[in-house]
Amino acid sequence: MKLVPGNSAGTVTTFYLTSQGNKHDEIDFEFLGNQSGNPYTLHTNVYTQGQGNREQEFRLWFDPTFKFHTYSVIWNPQRIIILVDNIPIRVFSNLEAIGVPYPKNQSMKIQASLWDAEDWATQGGKVKTDWSMAPFTAYYRNFSALTTDSSGFKGWLTQDLDVQGRKLLRWVQKYHMLYNYCADRRRRFSHRECTRSRFL
């Protein structure tokens, strides 16, 4: 993807997986636009059985409007790994054993969109969309969905982070994370997974 350049305040460019219905599952990439010269915020969320409020937000370490970058989701029965240019930024583990819902029973399709969310997207809605900058254009290319490799091996079904992957995840979460729902004292979520791992 290559995101909307210049003054993109109020816009949200998305790439996400979603099922259908009131108790839908969803895995989100949402790129929150900003005023010219300010960086994008990458907003991620995981919905399970219609319940979200599992947001993590990141400040990217590059300009996502300058050239194309690769945004990926590995979704298997054990975990969801969200990656940017093959660098893991988030892991949401299957903790059904302690009562945490996990999206594994509904098929999901991939969707993408660019929409107006000026009521919340940029600085909590303080900065509105400048419609004189329209049209707003984002670019998508080279989409691929891997289910098996050439030999029929489904390696993604058990894929996890190796030592280097865990190191990169810690780097992203230490230096580039802006918000983590597990650390939000104002909203005071009671998600059980927040007591188990700092890398959810």
Disulfide bonds with the S-S distance in Angstrom:
Cys182-Cys194 2.00
